[in-house]
Amino acid sequence: MCLAIPARVVQLDVTGESATVEVGGVRKVISLALLDGVVLDDYVLVHVGYAISRIEPQEAERTLRLFAEAGALVQPEGQERP
């Protein structure tokens, strides 16, 4: 079993090989080696530092809300949960 976290693409590398994503106020650089055509503001599922698929924004937000309700998504101090 694996766990993939939905994250929004907030910056693309000029080569298109990596992107910066954000989830819960945390930003991380991930690899886009497994996906083509990722654009700014796409939501992707991230597993061990790789974007493994794109998902619809509504599905990403629903999943993040469930993670937050379960206590699995901690927001930095001063920010509200989705």
TORLONU-572052 format. One record per atom (N, C-alpha, C): atom name; x, y, z. Coordinates in Angstrom, 3 decimals. Each point is the difference from the previous one (the first is absolute). Layout:
SITE  atom        xx        yy        zz
SITE    CA         X         Y         Z
...
***
This chain:
SITE  atom        xx        yy        zz
SITE     N     0.844    -1.174     0.000
SITE    CA    -0.844     1.174     0.000
SITE     C     0.892     1.240     0.000
SITE     N    -0.410     0.997    -0.753
SITE    CA     0.751     1.246     0.005
SITE     C    -0.948     1.152     0.297
SITE     N     0.578     1.094     0.444
SITE    CA    -0.783     1.191     0.289
SITE     C     0.509     1.122    -0.883
SITE     N    -0.900     0.619    -0.730
SITE    CA     0.346     1.148    -0.831
SITE     C    -0.801     1.191     0.509
SITE     N     0.657     1.142     0.060
SITE    CA    -0.599     1.212     0.534
SITE     C    -0.309     0.962    -1.144
SITE     N    -1.218     0.551    -0.062
SITE    CA    -0.290     1.008    -1.017
SITE     C     0.729     1.303     0.329
SITE     N     0.592     0.604    -1.014
SITE    CA     0.714     1.259     0.193
SITE     C    -0.190     0.868    -1.236
SITE     N    -0.006     1.326     0.209
SITE    CA    -0.181     0.943    -1.108
SITE     C     1.360     0.456    -0.502
SITE     N     0.158     0.012    -1.312
SITE    CA     1.238     0.457    -0.625
SITE     C     0.040     1.523     0.079
SITE     N     1.034     0.534     0.671
SITE    CA     0.109     1.445     0.175
SITE     C     1.159     0.594    -0.799
SITE     N     0.902    -0.862    -0.495
SITE    CA     1.109     0.484    -0.816
SITE     C     0.527    -1.156    -0.831
SITE     N     0.338     0.308    -1.256
SITE    CA     0.574    -1.005    -0.892
SITE     C     1.466     0.313    -0.252
SITE     N     0.819    -1.025    -0.013
SITE    CA     1.402     0.134    -0.347
SITE     C     0.084     0.331    -1.490
SITE     N     0.980     0.789    -0.418
SITE    CA     0.109     0.403    -1.406
SITE     C     0.202    -1.203    -0.921
SITE     N     0.551    -1.087     0.506
SITE    CA     0.211    -1.195    -0.816
SITE     C    -1.266    -0.840    -0.115
SITE     N    -0.966     0.223     0.888
SITE    CA    -1.214    -0.811     0.003
SITE     C     0.181    -1.344     0.676
SITE     N     1.161    -0.218     0.601
SITE    CA     0.275    -1.285     0.648
SITE     C    -0.397    -0.037     1.468
SITE     N    -0.219     1.179     0.582
SITE    CA    -0.406     0.040     1.399
SITE     C    -0.938     1.181     0.220
SITE     N    -0.631    -0.018     1.148
SITE    CA    -0.942     1.068     0.363
SITE     C     0.027     0.183     1.503
SITE     N    -0.414     1.175     0.428
SITE    CA    -0.222     0.235     1.420
SITE     C    -1.492    -0.131     0.234
SITE     N    -0.351    -0.817     0.989
SITE    CA    -1.404    -0.182     0.353
SITE     C    -0.218     0.485     1.416
SITE     N    -1.276     0.271     0.313
SITE    CA    -0.342     0.457     1.343
SITE     C    -1.172    -0.804     0.526
SITE     N     0.124    -0.410     1.239
SITE    CA    -1.098    -0.661     0.701
SITE     C     0.111     0.372     1.471
SITE     N    -1.075     0.461     0.562
SITE    CA    -0.010     0.361     1.407
SITE     C     0.988     1.086     0.363
SITE     N     0.271     0.907    -0.933
SITE    CA     0.934     1.080     0.259
SITE     C     1.459    -0.384    -0.138
SITE     N     0.266    -1.243    -0.346
SITE    CA     1.366    -0.484    -0.166
SITE     C     0.292    -0.151    -1.484
SITE     N     1.164     0.491    -0.423
SITE    CA     0.413    -0.121    -1.399
SITE     C     1.129    -1.009    -0.122
SITE     N    -0.020    -0.749    -1.114
SITE    CA     1.006    -1.025    -0.238
SITE     C     0.238    -0.114    -1.496
SITE     N     1.249    -0.213    -0.375
SITE    CA     0.336    -0.246    -1.402
SITE     C    -0.189    -1.490    -0.267
SITE     N    -0.727    -0.300    -1.085
SITE    CA    -0.270    -1.396    -0.369
SITE     C     0.402    -0.238    -1.446
SITE     N     0.117    -1.250    -0.362
SITE    CA     0.326    -0.382    -1.371
SITE     C    -1.276    -0.134    -0.832
SITE     N     0.098     0.439    -1.256
SITE    CA    -1.101    -0.175    -0.956
SITE     C     0.336    -1.078    -1.034
SITE     N     0.995    -0.820     0.280
SITE    CA     0.477    -1.006    -0.949
SITE     C    -1.086    -0.974    -0.453
SITE     N    -1.018    -0.214     0.812
SITE    CA    -1.037    -0.984    -0.329
SITE     C    -1.221     0.593    -0.685
SITE     N    -0.044     1.342    -0.143
SITE    CA    -1.159     0.670    -0.597
SITE     C     0.437     0.991    -1.067
SITE     N    -0.795     0.118    -1.030
SITE    CA     0.219     1.013    -1.033
SITE     C    -1.081     1.065     0.114
SITE     N     0.342     1.206    -0.392
SITE    CA    -0.991     1.053    -0.144
SITE     C    -0.524     0.613     1.277
SITE     N     0.723    -0.113     1.094
SITE    CA    -0.435     0.623     1.255
SITE     C     0.156     1.514    -0.138
SITE     N    -1.019     0.734     0.427
SITE    CA     0.030     1.467    -0.074
SITE     C    -0.224     0.590     1.388
SITE     N     0.318     1.273     0.108
SITE    CA    -0.185     0.739     1.236
SITE     C    -1.441    -0.121     0.483
SITE     N    -0.185    -0.207     1.276
SITE    CA    -1.295    -0.149     0.682
SITE     C    -0.669    -1.355    -0.207
SITE     N     0.648    -0.928    -0.718
SITE    CA    -0.511    -1.370    -0.040
SITE     C     0.098    -0.594     1.397
SITE     N    -0.875    -0.942     0.304
SITE    CA     0.141    -0.815     1.198
SITE     C     0.547    -1.340    -0.433
SITE     N     1.013    -0.463     0.715
SITE    CA     0.610    -1.290    -0.298
SITE     C     0.036    -0.835     1.267
SITE     N     0.002    -1.314    -0.188
SITE    CA     0.207    -0.901     1.129
SITE     C     1.496    -0.231     0.117
SITE     N     0.537     0.220     1.204
SITE    CA     1.434    -0.116     0.230
SITE     C     0.278    -1.215     0.878
SITE     N     0.901    -0.840    -0.483
SITE    CA     0.434    -1.183     0.751
SITE     C     1.515    -0.054    -0.054
SITE     N     0.632    -0.040     1.140
SITE    CA     1.460    -0.028     0.173
SITE     C     0.737     0.967    -0.930
SITE     N    -0.526     1.225    -0.096
SITE    CA     0.683     1.039    -0.759
SITE     C    -0.273     0.022    -1.491
SITE     N    -0.934    -0.827    -0.464
SITE    CA    -0.365    -0.051    -1.424
SITE     C    -1.486     0.308    -0.170
SITE     N    -0.316     0.801    -0.999
SITE    CA    -1.398     0.183    -0.387
SITE     C    -0.386    -1.249    -0.782
SITE     N    -1.020    -0.712     0.485
SITE    CA    -0.367    -1.253    -0.666
SITE     C    -1.265     0.106    -0.837
SITE     N    -0.808     1.036     0.231
SITE    CA    -1.168     0.236    -0.846
SITE     C    -0.572     1.379     0.300
SITE     N    -0.803     0.491    -0.936
SITE    CA    -0.731     1.254     0.199
SITE     C    -1.372    -0.348     0.558
SITE     N    -0.545     0.901     0.831
SITE    CA    -1.367    -0.198     0.471
SITE     C    -0.754     1.319    -0.090
SITE     N    -1.303    -0.104    -0.029
SITE    CA    -0.864     1.174    -0.066
SITE     C     0.107     0.797     1.298
SITE     N    -0.056     1.326    -0.086
SITE    CA     0.092     0.831     1.206
SITE     C    -1.036    -0.360     1.068
SITE     N    -1.215    -0.312    -0.408
SITE    CA    -1.050    -0.340     0.969
SITE     C     0.362    -1.268     0.771
SITE     N     0.558    -0.975    -0.704
SITE    CA     0.399    -1.244     0.660
SITE     C     1.177     0.243     0.939
SITE     N     0.956     0.835    -0.419
SITE    CA     1.147     0.322     0.852
SITE     C    -0.474     0.685     1.278
SITE     N    -0.876     0.975    -0.133
SITE    CA    -0.494     0.733     1.161
SITE     C    -0.795    -0.903     0.939
SITE     N    -0.788    -0.898    -0.566
SITE    CA    -0.767    -0.944     0.818
SITE     C     0.942    -0.915     0.779
SITE     N     1.014    -0.507    -0.666
SITE    CA     0.962    -0.887     0.650
SITE     C     0.782     0.733     1.086
SITE     N     0.446     1.223    -0.294
SITE    CA     0.736     0.778     1.000
SITE     C    -0.868     0.319     1.208
SITE     N    -1.287     0.259    -0.238
SITE    CA    -0.929     0.256     1.094
SITE     C    -0.124    -1.238     0.894
SITE     N    -0.077    -1.180    -0.621
SITE    CA    -0.081    -1.246     0.780
SITE     C     1.265    -0.237     0.808
SITE     N     1.162     0.268    -0.606
SITE    CA     1.268    -0.128     0.726
SITE     C     0.007     0.938     1.205
SITE     N    -0.457     1.233    -0.196
SITE    CA    -0.021     0.985     1.085
SITE     C    -0.933    -0.449     1.123
SITE     N    -1.176    -0.512    -0.367
SITE    CA    -0.953    -0.475     1.003
SITE     C     0.553    -1.173     0.791
SITE     N     0.813    -0.826    -0.659
SITE    CA     0.592    -1.161     0.665
SITE     C     1.236     0.385     0.816
SITE     N     0.410     1.268    -0.095
SITE    CA     1.176     0.455     0.728
SITE     C     1.307    -0.338    -0.683
SITE     N    -0.084    -0.443    -1.254
SITE    CA     1.209    -0.388    -0.735
SITE     C     0.640     1.156    -0.741
SITE     N    -0.662     1.138    -0.023
SITE    CA     0.534     1.174    -0.683
SITE     C     0.086     1.118     1.022
SITE     N     1.202     0.380     0.341
SITE    CA     0.212     1.040     0.987
SITE     C     0.347     1.293    -0.704
SITE     N    -0.740     1.048     0.294
SITE    CA     0.238     1.317    -0.595
SITE     C     1.039     0.749     0.820
SITE     N     0.871     0.764    -0.673
SITE    CA     0.909     0.861     0.756
SITE     C    -0.792     0.965     0.866
SITE     N     0.592     0.425     1.098
SITE    CA    -0.675     0.884     0.944
SITE     C    -0.531     1.243    -0.692
SITE     N    -1.229     0.370     0.314
SITE    CA    -0.605     1.205    -0.562
SITE     C    -0.760    -0.238    -1.291
SITE     N     0.004    -1.226    -0.528
SITE    CA    -0.742    -0.273    -1.232
SITE     C    -1.156    -0.944     0.314
SITE     N    -1.076     0.169    -0.761
SITE    CA    -1.173    -0.856     0.177
SITE     C     0.126    -1.231    -0.875
SITE     N    -0.676    -1.047     0.417
SITE    CA    -0.051    -1.202    -0.816
SITE     C    -0.956     0.215    -1.158
SITE     N     0.209    -0.767    -1.108
SITE    CA    -0.900     0.166    -1.166
SITE     C    -1.420    -0.412     0.329
***
